[in-house]
Amino acid sequence: YISSLVVVGALLLAAILLRVFVIPRFKMVPGKLQMALETAVGLFDGMAKGNSPHRNKFLGAYIFGAGVYIFVGTLFELFGFQAITTGGHAISLGCLSYGVILVGGIVANGAKGAGKALKDFSLPISMSFRMFGALLSGLLVTELVYYYVSLSFVVPVVVGVLFTLLHALIQAYVLTTLTSMFYGETTEKHAPKPKKNKKIKAETVNN
């Protein structure tokens, strides 16, 4: 819990600094930092529009925040703070994402949207297992390298950094993709079926 608060505080501080000192200085010809920010925002915005064309403004903001939180939180392993990876943030984000999907379905389609979301009641568990699996795989590989004597001097540093970055990207991608896909399904609006004219039916029967 303390680690998650530290991550949130660091992200909020970074957001404030970017909003005050960086964004007002954006130019028509972007620099490296501006290009990186625009690429990241465009990536999540495009994912939201592609998977949920009907309601995507809030979805884009949510998956951007969730993806950045997962990525930065996982990177805390590089600084020795292991609590963020074992403190249950996977199940917390899975439940939060499911709540976003459920509320979005209710707002867009009422009871039908809620019904669609409730059918996938196992979604938080599947999201949590996917993220936990990504974490566990990186941890196991790193630990195996550490316990192998001939590789326990320089290689673990490189392997630890690479696998931490890898499963940070995998976690962020998996959660944001699944959330945007299921959100798009529950908020999708179907056109009502056209009612057949009774006169046409009578004419076809007479003929």
LINLINWO-V805676 format. One record per residue. N is the residue number from 1. OMEGA is omega in whole degrees, -180 to 180 (none if undefined). NEAR is the number of other C-alpha atoms within 8 Angstrom. Layout:
n->N omega->OMEGA near->NEAR
n->N omega->OMEGA near->NEAR
//
This chain:
n->1 omega->180 near->6
n->2 omega->179 near->5
n->3 omega->179 near->9
n->4 omega->177 near->10
n->5 omega->178 near->8
n->6 omega->179 near->8
n->7 omega->-180 near->11
n->8 omega->179 near->9
n->9 omega->178 near->8
n->10 omega->180 near->8
n->11 omega->178 near->9
n->12 omega->178 near->8
n->13 omega->178 near->8
n->14 omega->179 near->8
n->15 omega->179 near->8
n->16 omega->-180 near->8
n->17 omega->178 near->9
n->18 omega->-179 near->9
n->19 omega->-175 near->9
n->20 omega->-170 near->8
n->21 omega->-173 near->8
n->22 omega->-174 near->9
n->23 omega->178 near->9
n->24 omega->-178 near->7
n->25 omega->177 near->6
n->26 omega->-178 near->8
n->27 omega->177 near->6
n->28 omega->174 near->4
n->29 omega->-171 near->4
n->30 omega->172 near->9
n->31 omega->-176 near->7
n->32 omega->-179 near->6
n->33 omega->178 near->7
n->34 omega->179 near->10
n->35 omega->180 near->9
n->36 omega->179 near->8
n->37 omega->-180 near->8
n->38 omega->178 near->8
n->39 omega->-180 near->8
n->40 omega->180 near->8
n->41 omega->179 near->9
n->42 omega->179 near->8
n->43 omega->-179 near->8
n->44 omega->178 near->12
n->45 omega->177 near->12
n->46 omega->177 near->8
n->47 omega->179 near->11
n->48 omega->-180 near->15
n->49 omega->-179 near->11
n->50 omega->-177 near->7
n->51 omega->180 near->10
n->52 omega->-176 near->15
n->53 omega->-176 near->9
n->54 omega->-179 near->9
n->55 omega->-174 near->9
n->56 omega->-178 near->11
n->57 omega->179 near->7
n->58 omega->-179 near->7
n->59 omega->179 near->11
n->60 omega->179 near->13
n->61 omega->-177 near->10
n->62 omega->-178 near->8
n->63 omega->175 near->13
n->64 omega->180 near->12
n->65 omega->-179 near->8
n->66 omega->-180 near->11
n->67 omega->179 near->12
n->68 omega->179 near->9
n->69 omega->-180 near->11
n->70 omega->-177 near->11
n->71 omega->-178 near->12
n->72 omega->179 near->10
n->73 omega->179 near->12
n->74 omega->179 near->11
n->75 omega->178 near->11
n->76 omega->175 near->11
n->77 omega->-178 near->12
n->78 omega->-180 near->9
n->79 omega->176 near->6
n->80 omega->179 near->6
n->81 omega->-176 near->9
n->82 omega->-174 near->8
n->83 omega->-177 near->7
n->84 omega->-178 near->15
n->85 omega->-178 near->11
n->86 omega->-174 near->7
n->87 omega->175 near->7
n->88 omega->-180 near->8
n->89 omega->178 near->10
n->90 omega->-180 near->11
n->91 omega->179 near->11
n->92 omega->179 near->8
n->93 omega->176 near->10
n->94 omega->179 near->14
n->95 omega->179 near->9
n->96 omega->179 near->8
n->97 omega->178 near->10
n->98 omega->176 near->12
n->99 omega->177 near->8
n->100 omega->179 near->9
n->101 omega->-179 near->13
n->102 omega->-180 near->14
n->103 omega->178 near->9
n->104 omega->177 near->12
n->105 omega->179 near->17
n->106 omega->-179 near->13
n->107 omega->-175 near->9
n->108 omega->-172 near->11
n->109 omega->177 near->13
n->110 omega->-176 near->9
n->111 omega->179 near->7
n->112 omega->178 near->9
n->113 omega->177 near->16
n->114 omega->178 near->14
n->115 omega->178 near->8
n->116 omega->-179 near->11
n->117 omega->-178 near->14
n->118 omega->176 near->8
n->119 omega->180 near->6
n->120 omega->-176 near->7
n->121 omega->180 near->7
n->122 omega->-177 near->6
n->123 omega->179 near->9
n->124 omega->-180 near->12
n->125 omega->-180 near->9
n->126 omega->177 near->8
n->127 omega->-179 near->14
n->128 omega->180 near->12
n->129 omega->180 near->9
n->130 omega->-179 near->10
n->131 omega->179 near->12
n->132 omega->177 near->9
n->133 omega->178 near->8
n->134 omega->178 near->11
n->135 omega->-175 near->11
n->136 omega->-179 near->8
n->137 omega->178 near->8
n->138 omega->-180 near->12
n->139 omega->-179 near->8
n->140 omega->179 near->8
n->141 omega->180 near->8
n->142 omega->-180 near->12
n->143 omega->178 near->8
n->144 omega->178 near->8
n->145 omega->180 near->12
n->146 omega->-175 near->10
n->147 omega->177 near->7
n->148 omega->-167 near->8
n->149 omega->-176 near->6
n->150 omega->179 near->5
n->151 omega->-170 near->10
n->152 omega->-178 near->11
n->153 omega->-178 near->6
n->154 omega->-175 near->7
n->155 omega->-179 near->9
n->156 omega->180 near->12
n->157 omega->-180 near->7
n->158 omega->-179 near->8
n->159 omega->-180 near->10
n->160 omega->180 near->11
n->161 omega->-178 near->9
n->162 omega->-178 near->8
n->163 omega->175 near->10
n->164 omega->177 near->13
n->165 omega->-177 near->9
n->166 omega->-177 near->8
n->167 omega->171 near->11
n->168 omega->177 near->13
n->169 omega->-179 near->9
n->170 omega->-180 near->9
n->171 omega->-178 near->14
n->172 omega->-179 near->13
n->173 omega->-177 near->9
n->174 omega->-177 near->11
n->175 omega->-177 near->12
n->176 omega->179 near->12
n->177 omega->-179 near->9
n->178 omega->-179 near->9
n->179 omega->-179 near->12
n->180 omega->180 near->14
n->181 omega->-179 near->10
n->182 omega->176 near->10
n->183 omega->178 near->16
n->184 omega->179 near->13
n->185 omega->-177 near->9
n->186 omega->-179 near->16
n->187 omega->-180 near->16
n->188 omega->-179 near->10
n->189 omega->179 near->7
n->190 omega->179 near->4
n->191 omega->179 near->4
n->192 omega->-180 near->4
n->193 omega->-180 near->4
n->194 omega->180 near->4
n->195 omega->-180 near->4
n->196 omega->-179 near->6
n->197 omega->-179 near->6
n->198 omega->180 near->6
n->199 omega->179 near->6
n->200 omega->178 near->8
n->201 omega->-179 near->9
n->202 omega->-180 near->8
n->203 omega->-180 near->8
n->204 omega->179 near->7
n->205 omega->-180 near->6
n->206 omega->-180 near->5
n->207 omega->none near->4
//
